Amino acid sequence: MAGEKKAYPLRISAAVLEAMQRWADDDLRSVNAQIEFVLREALRKQGRLKREAAEPVQDDDTD
């Protein structure tokens, strides 16, 4: 079930959201995909994510 995605409401400050939007634009990703990328990288670096789950995920979000 590696491809399964779940919706999760997220409250985030305007400043953080704006910074994530700029970063996402630089990386040609949606904000949603950028947030997921940053979270996945942090989890991987801390050893909290299984290797197969750390593989890149295609951005199917059109934000």
N, C-alpha and C positions, 0 to 999 in steps of 0.2 A: 504494500500500500504506500509506496514511496511517493506516488503522484497525487495522493489524496490531499486536498487543501481544505482547511476549515476557516471560516470567517471568525474574526475576533475584533470587537470594537476597541479602538485605541484612543486614549486621550493624550494629546501631545501639545506642548507649548507652540505658539505661533513661530517663535524664533527657531526652534528645533525643526519644525516642519519646513520652514523656508530654507534652512541650511540643507536639509535632506533633498528638497526639490532641486536646489542648485547642483548638488552632488549627483543626483539621479540624471539630471539633464547632461552633465559632463560625461556620464557613463552610458548615455543613451538607454536608460531604464525608466520605468515608471517609478513613482515614489513608493508604491507598494513593494515592487520588486527590489528596490534599493534597501528598504527597511529589512526585508527578508534576507537579503545578501549580508547586510551588516550584522544582523543577529546570528546568522549561520556561521559567519567567520569568527565572531566572538565565541560562540559555543565550541567551534572546532579548535580554536586556540587554547581553550580551557579544558579540552579533552572531554567535553560533555555531549558530543554528537558522534553517533556511529559513523564509521568511515563511508559506508554506502549512502548515508543520508546527506553527507557533505558534498556530494557531487553537484555540479551546477544544475539549476532548474530553469527550464525555459520560461520566459516571461509571457504568461498568457493574459496578463492584466493590461488594460488599455487606458489607464489613468492619464 
